[in-house]
């Protein structure tokens, strides 16, 4: 059969869809043909419904499969609705949003089945059932309608990663993606996360599988690793088949979780390439030995999720039980090993006060990571953080349904004054960090912060249009003076320390 994947990756960074790559590989292994519409304006494929329908019809699919996250669900519904008018093939969807809200997606009327959780084998079995006229009751991980009733089959145990075939890179115009991302290539050596942060989907996945499989969390085996040999073989495949690769980015939730795995990987990686790589770590699972192994293997950037500088917000809202001292120690260990440290953080959380936002700013100003990437909190449906937001009656649901990213603005309503202040912080975050630091640039950036904070809403709407160019102009002045500072670099939601950019 012919299966066409559609990835609505709009108003977002260019992303390689690991799920689709594995789904396609498993389907091809079973003798099916696959194709992909990678809908992303940065790759020359904007949201053009007539083009999408034309491309779908040209492929002639027997099944059309969407992979999507919450912020892209609206785009997927638009596409599916239009495709339904012209093509009779079943349309299905999977990904984290359908996993968490399967009946909601089915209720749109535009999807014939919704896949839940890890579905490489489930999609293969679904396609086989369609091909042979089989009964869907034996297909795990799906939600569908039968005789007007919604049927949700239970999930199967997590897939041992060593069973999966290599990802299907040929499905993507992968060289174009590499070039569009300046040589940065994403990889994943594991699946799952041991933590249960309130704003993340991991706790929902764990609860779903525990319930359906009747297993306690300790026996679930959610966190799994690809064998080191398989990870190394994949890197060698990429190096042999693609050009201009300048950085490998490991998107594992927590690359440093298994100390022995990390050591083995680092030992093997440096035998095959000198291309640098970056990983995600946790401040409570990171030490000098890990830092040394990573550095010697060629790691240049290690990323930590600190999310908030307020210990109360982390503890009570985010379910992240770590102290600011632990954060500072981990960042210092990375810097001492010669690793460029990177941090993720959020603002605009439910119950978070202005002073607590300032605690986040001050933590960065005190610890001076190599870079930081900020976002505005988004209450993903059915997460604990979503429930906290609902309880505090602060979600603007109309706005929530319109937002297609979590970097530009908030769908939480804290009142006009706080909303406006949060927007200013979100647009000029590096200015706030510079202003609160002990760096020589602090006074100048304090003046810039005071300037934008004095602006009423209408004046701010005009001023923010030029903020990026003003940031670049001020950064040039600070560099000319030899002053270390943070500037907005690479994208509109990342602040990078100038001594890194000078050494690029």
C-alpha positions as CSV (number, residue, x, y, z in Angstrom):
1,X,0.0,0.0,0.0
2,X,1.0,3.6,-0.4
3,X,1.1,5.8,2.8
4,X,1.6,9.5,2.6
5,X,2.8,11.3,5.7
6,X,2.0,15.0,6.3
7,X,4.1,17.0,8.8
8,X,2.5,20.4,9.6
9,X,5.7,22.1,10.9
10,X,4.4,25.7,10.5
11,X,5.5,28.9,12.2
12,X,8.2,26.8,14.0
13,X,11.8,25.9,13.7
14,X,12.7,23.4,11.0
15,X,12.3,20.1,12.7
16,X,13.2,16.6,11.7
17,X,10.4,14.3,12.7
18,X,11.9,11.2,14.3
19,X,8.5,9.5,14.6
20,X,7.8,9.7,10.9
21,X,11.3,8.5,10.0
22,X,10.8,5.4,12.1
23,X,7.1,4.9,11.0
24,X,8.2,5.0,7.4
25,X,11.1,2.6,8.0
26,X,8.9,0.0,9.6
27,X,6.3,0.4,6.8
28,X,8.9,0.0,4.1
29,X,10.3,-3.0,5.9
30,X,6.8,-4.5,5.6
31,X,6.8,-3.9,1.8
32,X,4.8,-0.6,1.7
33,X,5.7,2.6,-0.2
34,X,5.8,5.9,1.7
35,X,6.0,9.6,0.9
36,X,6.1,12.9,2.8
37,X,4.7,16.4,2.6
38,X,7.0,18.4,5.0
39,X,4.9,21.6,5.3
40,X,7.3,24.3,6.6
41,X,7.5,27.8,5.1
42,X,11.3,27.9,5.7
43,X,11.7,24.8,3.4
44,X,9.6,26.5,0.7
45,X,6.3,24.7,1.5
46,X,3.9,27.1,3.2
47,X,0.3,26.4,4.2
48,X,-1.2,26.3,0.7
49,X,-4.3,24.0,0.7
50,X,-4.6,23.8,-3.1
51,X,-0.9,22.8,-3.4
52,X,-1.3,20.2,-0.6
53,X,-4.4,18.7,-2.2
54,X,-2.6,18.6,-5.6
55,X,0.4,16.9,-4.0
56,X,-1.7,14.4,-2.2
57,X,-3.6,13.4,-5.3
58,X,-0.4,13.1,-7.3
59,X,1.0,10.6,-4.8
60,X,-2.2,8.5,-4.9
61,X,-2.2,7.4,-1.2
62,X,-4.1,4.5,0.3
63,X,-3.6,6.1,3.7
64,X,-2.8,9.7,4.7
65,X,-1.0,10.0,8.1
66,X,-0.5,13.3,10.0
67,X,2.1,13.7,12.8
68,X,1.5,16.7,15.0
69,X,1.9,18.5,18.3
70,X,-0.6,20.7,20.1
71,X,0.3,24.0,18.5
72,X,0.1,22.4,15.0
73,X,-3.2,20.6,15.5
74,X,-5.3,23.5,14.1
75,X,-3.2,23.4,10.9
76,X,-3.7,19.6,10.6
77,X,-7.5,19.9,11.0
78,X,-7.5,22.6,8.2
79,X,-5.5,20.3,5.9
80,X,-7.5,17.2,6.7
81,X,-10.8,19.0,6.1
82,X,-9.8,20.1,2.7
83,X,-8.2,16.8,1.7
84,X,-11.4,15.0,2.6
85,X,-13.2,16.9,-0.1
86,X,-11.0,15.5,-2.8
87,X,-9.5,12.2,-1.7
88,X,-11.2,9.1,-0.4
89,X,-8.2,7.5,1.3
90,X,-8.5,7.2,5.1
91,X,-6.9,10.0,7.1
92,X,-5.2,9.2,10.4
93,X,-3.1,11.2,12.9
94,X,-0.6,10.5,15.6
95,X,1.9,12.3,17.8
96,X,1.8,13.8,21.2
97,X,-1.4,15.8,20.8
98,X,-3.5,13.0,19.4
99,X,-2.0,10.7,22.1
100,X,-3.3,13.1,24.9
101,X,-6.6,14.1,23.1
102,X,-7.5,11.2,20.8
103,X,-11.3,11.5,21.1
104,X,-11.1,15.3,20.5
105,X,-9.2,14.7,17.3
106,X,-11.6,12.0,16.2
107,X,-14.6,14.3,17.0
108,X,-13.5,16.7,14.3
109,X,-14.8,14.3,11.8
110,X,-11.8,14.5,9.5
111,X,-9.7,11.6,10.9
112,X,-10.6,8.0,10.5
113,X,-8.3,6.8,13.2
114,X,-6.1,8.3,15.9
115,X,-2.9,6.7,17.0
116,X,-1.9,6.8,20.7
117,X,1.7,6.6,22.0
118,X,4.5,4.8,20.2
119,X,2.8,3.5,17.1
120,X,5.5,2.1,14.7
121,X,4.0,-1.3,14.9
122,X,0.4,-0.1,15.3
123,X,0.4,1.9,12.1
124,X,1.9,-1.1,10.3
125,X,-0.8,-3.4,11.7
126,X,-3.5,-0.8,10.8
127,X,-2.3,-0.7,7.2
128,X,-2.3,-4.5,7.0
129,X,-5.8,-4.6,8.4
130,X,-7.0,-2.2,5.7
131,X,-5.2,-4.2,3.0
132,X,-6.6,-7.5,4.1
133,X,-10.0,-6.4,5.3
134,X,-9.1,-7.3,8.9
135,X,-10.7,-6.3,12.1
136,X,-9.3,-3.1,13.8
137,X,-10.1,-4.6,17.2
138,X,-6.7,-6.4,17.1
139,X,-4.7,-3.3,16.4
140,X,-3.2,-1.7,19.5
141,X,-2.7,2.0,20.2
142,X,-5.6,3.3,18.1
143,X,-8.9,5.1,18.6
144,X,-11.6,4.9,15.9
145,X,-15.3,4.9,15.4
146,X,-17.4,1.7,14.8
147,X,-21.2,1.8,14.3
148,X,-21.2,5.4,15.7
149,X,-19.3,4.4,18.8
150,X,-15.8,5.5,19.8
151,X,-13.5,2.6,20.3
152,X,-10.1,3.1,22.0
153,X,-7.9,0.1,22.0
154,X,-5.2,-0.3,24.7
155,X,-1.6,0.4,24.1
156,X,1.1,-2.3,23.6
157,X,4.3,-2.3,25.7
158,X,7.0,0.1,24.7
159,X,9.0,-1.0,21.7
160,X,12.6,-2.2,22.5
161,X,14.6,0.3,20.4
162,X,17.1,-2.3,19.2
163,X,14.2,-3.9,17.3
164,X,13.6,-0.9,15.1
165,X,15.1,-0.6,11.6
166,X,17.3,2.5,10.9
167,X,15.4,5.8,10.4
168,X,14.2,6.5,6.9
169,X,16.3,9.6,6.1
170,X,15.5,9.2,2.3
171,X,11.9,10.2,3.0
172,X,13.0,13.7,3.8
173,X,14.9,16.2,1.6
174,X,17.5,15.9,4.3
175,X,20.3,17.7,2.6
176,X,18.1,20.7,2.2
177,X,17.2,20.6,5.9
178,X,20.9,20.4,6.9
179,X,21.7,23.4,4.7
180,X,18.7,25.4,6.0
181,X,19.9,24.7,9.6
182,X,23.5,25.7,8.9
183,X,24.8,22.1,9.3
184,X,23.1,21.3,12.6
185,X,21.7,17.8,12.6
186,X,19.4,16.3,15.2
187,X,19.7,12.8,16.7
188,X,18.1,10.8,19.5
189,X,19.9,8.0,21.3
190,X,17.1,7.2,23.7
191,X,13.4,7.7,24.5
192,X,11.7,8.6,27.7
193,X,12.4,10.7,30.7
194,X,12.6,9.7,34.4
195,X,11.1,13.0,35.6
196,X,7.5,14.1,35.9
197,X,7.5,17.8,35.2
198,X,4.0,19.2,35.4
199,X,4.1,21.1,32.1
200,X,5.5,18.1,30.0
201,X,3.7,15.2,28.4
202,X,6.0,12.5,30.0
203,X,3.8,12.1,33.1
204,X,0.7,11.6,30.9
205,X,2.5,8.9,28.8
206,X,3.6,7.1,31.9
207,X,0.1,7.2,33.4
208,X,-1.5,6.0,30.1
209,X,0.8,3.0,29.7
210,X,0.6,2.1,33.4
211,X,-3.2,2.0,33.2
212,X,-3.5,0.1,30.0
213,X,-0.7,-2.4,30.8
214,X,-1.6,-2.8,34.5
215,X,2.0,-2.2,35.5
216,X,3.6,0.0,38.2
217,X,5.9,2.7,36.9
218,X,9.0,0.9,38.0
219,X,8.3,-2.0,35.6
220,X,7.3,0.1,32.6
221,X,10.7,0.5,31.0
222,X,9.9,4.0,29.6
223,X,13.5,5.2,29.4
224,X,15.2,3.1,26.8
225,X,18.5,3.6,24.8
226,X,19.5,2.6,21.3
227,X,22.5,0.4,21.5
228,X,25.7,2.5,21.3
229,X,26.7,0.6,18.1
230,X,23.4,1.6,16.4
231,X,23.9,5.2,17.4
232,X,27.4,5.2,16.0
233,X,26.3,3.4,12.9
234,X,23.7,6.1,12.3
235,X,26.2,8.9,12.6
236,X,28.5,7.1,10.2
237,X,25.6,6.7,7.7
238,X,24.9,10.5,7.9
239,X,28.6,11.4,7.4
240,X,28.8,9.1,4.4
241,X,25.6,10.3,2.7
242,X,25.3,14.0,3.5
243,X,27.6,17.0,3.4
244,X,28.1,20.2,5.4
245,X,27.3,18.7,8.7
246,X,28.8,21.0,11.4
247,X,27.1,19.9,14.6
248,X,25.1,17.0,15.9
249,X,22.3,17.8,18.4
250,X,21.1,15.0,20.6
251,X,17.5,15.7,21.4
252,X,17.2,13.0,24.1
253,X,15.2,14.4,27.1
254,X,18.2,13.5,29.3
255,X,21.3,12.3,27.5
256,X,23.3,12.0,30.8
257,X,20.7,9.8,32.6
258,X,22.8,6.6,32.2
259,X,26.4,7.2,33.2
260,X,27.8,4.0,31.7
261,X,26.0,4.6,28.5
262,X,27.4,8.1,28.3
263,X,31.0,6.8,28.9
264,X,30.7,4.1,26.2
265,X,29.2,6.5,23.7
266,X,31.8,9.1,24.3
267,X,34.6,6.6,23.9
268,X,33.2,5.4,20.5
269,X,32.1,8.8,19.2
270,X,35.6,10.3,19.2
271,X,36.9,7.3,17.2
272,X,34.8,8.2,14.2
273,X,34.5,12.0,13.9
274,X,35.7,15.3,15.2
275,X,32.4,17.0,14.5
276,X,31.1,18.7,17.7
277,X,27.9,17.7,19.4
278,X,25.5,19.0,22.0
279,X,23.4,17.2,24.6
280,X,20.7,17.7,27.2
281,X,21.6,17.2,30.8
282,X,20.0,17.7,34.3
283,X,21.6,19.7,37.0
284,X,21.1,16.9,39.5
285,X,22.5,14.3,37.1
286,X,25.7,16.0,36.1
287,X,29.2,16.0,37.5
288,X,32.9,16.7,36.6
289,X,33.4,13.1,35.3
290,X,30.5,13.4,32.9
291,X,31.7,16.9,31.8
292,X,35.2,15.5,31.2
293,X,33.9,12.6,29.1
294,X,31.7,14.8,27.0
295,X,34.4,17.4,26.4
296,X,37.0,14.8,25.4
297,X,34.5,13.2,23.0
298,X,33.9,16.6,21.2
299,X,30.8,17.9,23.0
300,X,30.8,21.7,22.9
301,X,27.3,22.6,24.3
302,X,25.5,21.0,27.3
303,X,21.9,22.2,27.9
304,X,20.0,22.3,31.2
305,X,16.3,22.9,31.8
306,X,16.2,25.3,34.8
307,X,12.8,26.8,33.7
308,X,12.5,29.2,36.6
309,X,14.7,31.0,39.1
310,X,12.0,30.8,41.7
311,X,12.3,27.7,43.9
312,X,8.7,28.0,44.9
313,X,7.5,28.1,41.2
314,X,9.7,25.1,40.4
315,X,8.5,23.1,43.4
316,X,4.8,24.0,43.5
317,X,3.9,24.6,39.8
318,X,6.5,22.7,37.8
319,X,7.3,19.7,40.0
320,X,11.0,20.4,39.6
321,X,12.6,19.8,43.0
322,X,16.1,21.4,42.7
323,X,17.8,24.3,44.4
324,X,19.4,27.3,42.8
325,X,22.7,26.2,44.3
326,X,22.5,23.0,42.3
327,X,21.9,24.9,39.1
328,X,24.8,27.2,39.7
329,X,27.1,24.2,40.5
330,X,26.1,22.4,37.3
331,X,26.7,25.4,35.1
332,X,30.1,26.0,36.8
333,X,31.1,22.4,36.2
334,X,30.3,22.7,32.5
335,X,32.1,26.0,32.2
336,X,35.2,24.7,34.1
337,X,35.3,21.7,31.7
338,X,35.3,24.1,28.7
339,X,31.7,23.3,27.7
340,X,29.4,26.0,26.6
341,X,26.4,25.9,28.9
342,X,22.9,26.5,27.7
343,X,19.7,26.9,29.7
344,X,16.0,26.6,29.0
345,X,13.6,28.8,30.9
346,X,9.9,29.9,31.0
347,X,8.0,33.0,32.1
348,X,4.3,33.6,32.5
349,X,3.5,30.6,34.6
350,X,0.3,30.3,36.7
351,X,0.6,31.9,40.1
352,X,4.1,33.3,39.2
353,X,4.6,36.9,40.4
354,X,6.6,39.7,38.9
355,X,9.2,39.2,41.6
356,X,9.5,35.6,40.7
357,X,10.1,36.4,37.1
358,X,12.8,38.7,38.3
359,X,14.3,35.8,40.3
360,X,14.6,33.9,37.0
361,X,16.4,36.9,35.4
362,X,18.7,37.3,38.5
363,X,19.6,33.6,38.5
364,X,20.8,34.0,34.9
365,X,22.6,37.2,35.7
366,X,24.4,35.6,38.6
367,X,25.3,32.3,36.9
368,X,26.1,33.6,33.4
369,X,25.4,30.5,31.3
370,X,26.8,30.6,27.8
371,X,23.3,31.0,26.4
372,X,19.7,30.8,27.3
373,X,16.6,30.1,25.4
374,X,13.3,31.4,26.8
375,X,9.7,30.6,26.1
376,X,6.3,31.8,27.3
377,X,4.5,29.1,29.3
378,X,1.8,27.2,27.3
379,X,-0.7,25.0,29.2
380,X,-0.6,21.8,27.1
381,X,-4.0,20.1,27.5
382,X,-4.4,17.6,30.4
383,X,-1.0,18.2,31.9
384,X,-0.8,19.0,35.6
385,X,0.3,22.6,34.8
386,X,-2.8,22.9,32.6
387,X,-5.0,21.9,35.5
388,X,-3.2,24.4,37.7
389,X,-3.9,27.1,35.1
390,X,-7.6,26.1,34.9
391,X,-7.9,26.1,38.7
392,X,-6.5,29.6,38.8
393,X,-8.9,30.7,36.0
394,X,-6.2,32.4,34.0
395,X,-6.4,30.7,30.5
396,X,-7.7,32.7,27.6
397,X,-9.1,29.7,25.7
398,X,-9.8,31.7,22.5
399,X,-6.2,32.9,22.4
400,X,-4.9,29.5,23.3
401,X,-6.6,27.9,20.3
402,X,-5.1,30.6,18.0
403,X,-1.5,30.3,19.1
404,X,0.8,28.3,16.9
405,X,4.0,28.6,19.1
406,X,5.0,29.3,22.6
407,X,7.7,32.0,22.0
408,X,5.7,35.1,21.0
409,X,3.0,35.6,23.6
410,X,1.0,34.0,26.4
411,X,-2.5,32.6,26.4
412,X,-2.7,33.2,30.1
413,X,-4.4,36.4,31.2
414,X,-2.9,38.1,34.3
415,X,-4.5,41.4,33.7
416,X,-3.4,44.2,31.3
417,X,-0.5,45.6,33.4
418,X,1.2,42.2,34.0
419,X,0.4,41.0,30.5
420,X,2.2,44.0,29.0
421,X,5.2,43.7,31.3
422,X,5.6,39.9,30.5
423,X,5.5,40.7,26.8
424,X,8.3,43.3,27.2
425,X,10.4,40.7,29.1
426,X,9.7,38.1,26.5
427,X,10.8,40.4,23.7
428,X,13.9,41.8,25.4
429,X,15.0,39.1,27.8
430,X,18.8,39.5,27.3
431,X,18.5,43.2,28.1
432,X,16.9,42.3,31.5
433,X,19.7,39.8,32.2
434,X,22.4,42.2,31.2
435,X,20.9,44.9,33.4
436,X,20.8,42.7,36.5
437,X,24.4,41.4,36.0
438,X,27.7,42.6,37.4
439,X,29.0,42.9,33.9
440,X,30.4,46.3,32.7
441,X,27.4,46.6,30.3
442,X,24.8,46.5,33.1
443,X,24.3,50.3,33.4
444,X,23.6,50.7,29.7
445,X,21.1,47.9,29.5
446,X,19.4,49.1,32.7
447,X,18.8,52.3,30.8
448,X,17.3,50.4,27.9
449,X,15.1,48.3,30.2
450,X,13.9,51.5,32.0
451,X,13.1,53.0,28.6
452,X,10.8,50.1,27.4
453,X,9.2,49.7,30.8
454,X,8.1,53.3,30.7
455,X,6.2,52.8,27.4
456,X,2.4,52.5,27.4
457,X,0.9,49.8,25.3
458,X,0.5,51.8,22.1
459,X,4.0,53.1,22.1
460,X,5.4,49.6,23.0
461,X,3.6,48.2,19.9
462,X,5.7,50.5,17.7
463,X,8.9,50.1,19.7
464,X,9.0,46.3,19.7
465,X,9.1,46.3,15.9
466,X,12.6,47.7,16.0
467,X,13.8,45.9,19.1
468,X,15.9,43.2,17.2
469,X,17.7,45.9,15.2
470,X,18.4,47.9,18.4
471,X,19.7,44.8,20.1
472,X,22.1,44.2,17.2
473,X,23.2,47.9,17.2
474,X,23.9,47.9,21.0
475,X,25.7,44.6,20.8
476,X,28.1,46.0,18.3
477,X,28.8,48.9,20.6
478,X,29.4,46.6,23.5
479,X,31.7,44.4,21.4
480,X,33.7,47.4,20.3
481,X,34.2,48.3,23.9
482,X,35.3,44.8,24.8
483,X,32.3,44.2,27.1
484,X,30.9,40.7,27.6
485,X,27.1,40.8,27.2
486,X,24.1,38.8,26.0
487,X,22.5,39.5,22.6
488,X,19.7,38.0,20.7
489,X,21.2,35.5,18.3
490,X,20.2,32.7,15.9
491,X,16.5,33.2,16.6
492,X,14.2,35.7,18.4
493,X,14.1,33.7,21.6
494,X,17.8,33.0,22.4
495,X,20.3,35.1,24.2
496,X,24.0,34.2,23.6
497,X,27.0,35.4,25.5
498,X,29.2,37.5,23.4
499,X,32.5,35.7,24.2
500,X,30.9,32.6,22.5
501,X,29.9,34.4,19.4
502,X,33.3,36.0,19.0
503,X,34.9,32.6,19.0
504,X,32.5,31.0,16.5
